[in-house]
Amino acid sequence: MRYYSTRDRTTSVDFATAALAGLAPDGGLYVPETVPVLSASVRSSLATMAFHDIAFETTAAFATPDIPASVLADLVRDAYPFGAPLVAAADRLVLELFHGPTAAFKDFGARFMARAFAYLRRGEDKPLRILVATSGDTGGAVADGFHGVEGIEVTVLYPKGRVSPLQERQIAGLGGNVSALAVEGSFDDCQRLVKAAFADRDLLKRHALSSANSINISRLIPQAIYYLAAAGKATAGLVDADGEATPRLGGAPRPAQRTDGGAVVLSVPSGNFGNLTAGLYAKAMGAPIARFVAATNLNKTVPDYLASGNYEPRPSVATISNAMDVGAPSNFERMTAHWSYAELGRLILGAYVSDDRTRETIARVRDVSGYVLDPHGAVGWKALDDLETRDDRLAPVRVVLATAHPAKFAETVEPIVGAIPVPASLKATMGRTVRAATIPAELPALADALDALAK
Ligand SMILES: *Cc1c(COP(=O)(O)O)cnc(C)c1O
C-alpha cells in the first residue's frame, strides 16, 4: 500500500515512511492511496472469526510488504492479549474498548504502533527516541505501548501538577525505556517544546527523534479491527459474555446471548476524530455498518459542520469528557481527503451533549441496566437518544463505543453511581512510584534532559 499526504497527491511513500514520519513533510496527514476491501470470504465470516485473525487481515491490507505477513501475524498476537467484548446494556450494545493496560481505546493504536516501529527499525544501531507531549491519556497509552519494546526509547512531556494521579503513574511509573519529564507549564507548553525539538538541527544530529501522536497512520489503522469484529457480530445477532472488567453493578455477569441482529449504527464519542476515521475505513473495507453517529461534548465543530457544511475550528472548551476537548480535530483533514461533504452526510449523523446531560445519562443507564458508562461513553449513549427522537435514519441495532473504563474517571462517575470496581490493570498502576525529572518549559532544558538520558 502507498500513502500520500492530504496536501499533496503527487508523491506517495510506503507504509514504513508514513509510519515513522508521522506527519508528512508538507504538514499534511498521510492517507492510504485507496482503502483496501477485504476478500468476500473474510467479509462473510467476520461474526465468527477470532479477533487476532481479523486483526491480521485488517493490518495486512495496509502494512504489507513493509511488515511481512508472517511477522504481522505474531505482532498482532503480541499486541492484543485482550479483546473488545460487545456486551448488552438495556436495549443497546456496548463495544468495550477498555480491556487493555491503560483502560482506554488508545491501547489498540499505541500497542500496534510500538511493535510496528520496533520491526521497521530493526538493525539500526542508534535507538529511536519517541517524544510525546500529553495532556493525560495519550501519554499513558503510548508509554505503556512502547514499554519494553527493543530499540525504542520514549520520553513523555506532561504538564506538572495538571494530570490525575492515575495518569501520572501511567506516564511516569514504568521506568526502563520510558522516561517522563514534568514540565513547569501547560499542555500547550509541552507541545511547543516537542515542536521546537523537532526544529532544532543540533538536537536532531545527536538523537534519532520521532513522534507518536494521534495523527500517525500506524495508530489509526489498527483501530479499524474492532469495528470489523463488532459489526460482524452485531449484524449476526451475537452478543459476548461480560468481560472481566465489565462495569456492571448489581447482578451476575451476563453470559453470551443471541438476538435478531440486523443493520448496525455505531455511536462514536469523538474528539480528534481518529476513532471515527478508523470506523469509516472499516466500513469501506467491508464492515457491515449502516451508519455512524459522531458524538461530541460541547466541542461540537464536526456536528456543526455536518449540519451546515461550514467547517469552523475554534478553541476548545473544558468538559467532564476531557479526552474529547478538541475544537480543531486534526483528523478532519483526513476524513475530507477521502469523502465529500455529501458522502459524509450520508455516513455520519452528528449530535453533541452537555456535561449536565452526560451526568444524567450515567445515572439513568445505571438505573435501568446496572451498566456504568464513563463520561465519554455516556456522550455516545446520549447522542443516540437525541437522534432517536429526530432522525429516522438510525439502524435498528444500536452500538455505543465505550472508549474508557469508568474507574479511569472515578472522580466524576462515583459521585453519581457510588463505588465502582477498579480493573486489575488500573490497580497495579496505582501502586507504581512516579519518577519524573522536572524541567522549565524551555528548549535548552529539554535538550539537556535528552542528552542526559542518552548517556
Ligand atoms: C482519545 C479519547 C477519545 C477521543 O477519540 P478521538 O480518536 O480523538 O476522536 C474518546 N474517549 C476517550 C476515553 C479517549 O481517550
Boltz pocket constraint, residues with backbone or C-beta under 6 A from the ligand:
constraints:
  - pocket:
      binder: B
      contacts: [[A, 104], [A, 105], [A, 106], [A, 137], [A, 214], [A, 269], [A, 270], [A, 271], [A, 272], [A, 273], [A, 274], [A, 275], [A, 276], [A, 323], [A, 324], [A, 376], [A, 403], [A, 404]]
      max_distance: 6.0
